[in-house]
């Protein structure tokens, strides 16, 4: 008997460090998920999101444009209030910033602190999507 298949998720990854981006992508693909869009900036984030409507967006906090991960998350959530977003950052202060911002109350947004274990990345994704 095959064990129950877990849901294949469609995922979008925004991460400015190419090696980390590829690490996340390769790992999530190996776990049976679909990575439908990747980018190293948040410049096209809304048009990419509109086009693919992923189950979840993984967004690095620190990005090389004017927009950081929180700005990008707000942009998506303004249009798609039920979007699931995972913000990945090396900065503990980002957790406080999100906690203080009432905009994020009742939203499906979580923060993971780098460096992170890949198994934690996947379990966090599944938790947020199922919220």
C-alpha positions as CSV (number, residue, x, y, z in Angstrom):
1,X,0.0,0.0,0.0
2,X,1.4,3.4,-0.9
3,X,1.4,5.8,1.9
4,X,-0.9,8.8,1.6
5,X,0.5,11.3,-0.9
6,X,1.2,14.7,0.5
7,X,-0.2,17.6,-1.4
8,X,2.1,18.9,-4.1
9,X,2.4,22.7,-3.6
10,X,3.1,25.3,-6.2
11,X,5.8,27.6,-4.9
12,X,7.3,31.0,-5.8
13,X,10.8,31.9,-4.4
14,X,12.2,35.4,-4.2
15,X,15.8,35.2,-3.0
16,X,18.7,37.5,-4.0
17,X,21.4,34.9,-3.4
18,X,21.4,32.6,-6.4
19,X,23.0,29.7,-4.5
20,X,20.4,29.8,-1.7
21,X,17.6,30.2,-4.3
22,X,18.9,27.1,-6.1
23,X,19.3,25.2,-2.8
24,X,15.6,25.9,-1.8
25,X,14.4,25.1,-5.4
26,X,16.3,21.8,-5.7
27,X,15.2,20.7,-2.3
28,X,11.5,21.6,-2.8
29,X,11.5,19.9,-6.2
30,X,13.1,16.8,-4.7
31,X,10.3,16.8,-2.1
32,X,7.7,16.7,-4.9
33,X,6.6,20.3,-5.0
34,X,6.4,22.6,-8.1
35,X,8.6,25.7,-8.1
36,X,6.8,27.8,-10.7
37,X,8.7,31.1,-10.4
38,X,12.0,32.2,-9.0
39,X,13.5,35.7,-8.9
40,X,16.4,37.5,-7.3
41,X,14.4,40.7,-6.9
42,X,10.9,41.6,-6.0
43,X,10.4,44.0,-8.9
44,X,8.1,41.6,-10.8
45,X,6.6,40.0,-7.7
46,X,3.0,41.0,-8.3
47,X,2.9,40.2,-12.0
48,X,4.6,36.9,-11.3
49,X,2.1,36.2,-8.5
50,X,-0.8,37.2,-10.7
51,X,0.4,34.9,-13.5
52,X,1.0,31.7,-11.4
53,X,-1.1,32.2,-8.2
54,X,1.2,29.9,-6.1
55,X,0.1,28.1,-3.0
56,X,2.9,30.0,-1.2
57,X,5.5,32.6,-1.8
58,X,8.9,32.3,-0.1
59,X,10.4,35.8,0.1
60,X,13.9,36.8,1.4
61,X,13.7,39.9,3.6
62,X,16.8,41.6,2.2
63,X,16.5,42.2,-1.5
64,X,18.6,44.3,-3.9
65,X,15.8,46.7,-4.9
66,X,14.0,49.4,-3.0
67,X,11.5,46.8,-1.9
68,X,12.3,44.4,1.0
69,X,10.5,41.2,1.8
70,X,7.9,42.9,4.0
71,X,7.1,45.4,1.3
72,X,6.7,42.6,-1.2
73,X,4.5,40.7,1.2
74,X,2.3,43.7,1.7
75,X,2.0,44.2,-2.0
76,X,0.8,40.7,-2.5
77,X,-1.5,40.7,0.5
78,X,-3.2,43.9,-0.5
79,X,-4.4,42.2,-3.7
80,X,-4.6,38.6,-2.3
81,X,-5.5,38.9,1.5
82,X,-5.4,35.1,1.9
83,X,-2.0,34.6,0.3
84,X,0.4,32.3,2.2
85,X,3.8,33.9,2.6
86,X,7.0,32.8,4.2
87,X,9.6,35.5,4.9
88,X,13.1,34.2,5.3
89,X,15.7,36.5,7.0
90,X,18.9,36.5,9.0
91,X,17.5,39.4,11.1
92,X,15.6,38.6,14.3
93,X,14.3,42.1,14.3
94,X,12.1,41.3,11.3
95,X,9.9,39.1,13.6
96,X,9.3,42.1,15.8
97,X,8.6,44.3,12.9
98,X,5.9,41.9,11.6
99,X,4.5,41.4,15.1
100,X,4.1,45.2,15.6
101,X,2.5,45.8,12.2
102,X,-1.3,45.3,12.6
103,X,-1.6,44.8,8.8
104,X,-0.2,41.3,9.3
105,X,-2.7,40.3,12.0
106,X,-4.9,37.5,10.7
107,X,-2.7,36.9,7.7
108,X,-0.9,33.7,6.7
109,X,2.6,35.1,7.1
110,X,5.4,33.4,8.9
111,X,9.1,34.3,9.5
112,X,12.0,31.8,9.4
113,X,15.4,32.9,10.6
114,X,18.5,32.0,8.5
115,X,20.4,29.8,8.5
116,X,17.6,27.3,8.3
117,X,17.4,23.6,7.9
118,X,15.7,22.6,4.7
119,X,13.3,20.2,6.5
120,X,12.1,23.2,8.6
121,X,11.5,25.1,5.4
122,X,9.2,22.4,4.1
123,X,7.3,21.9,7.3
124,X,6.8,25.7,7.7
125,X,5.5,25.9,4.1
126,X,3.0,23.1,4.8
127,X,1.9,24.7,8.1
128,X,1.2,28.1,6.5
129,X,-0.6,26.7,3.5
130,X,-2.9,24.6,5.8
131,X,-3.7,27.6,8.1
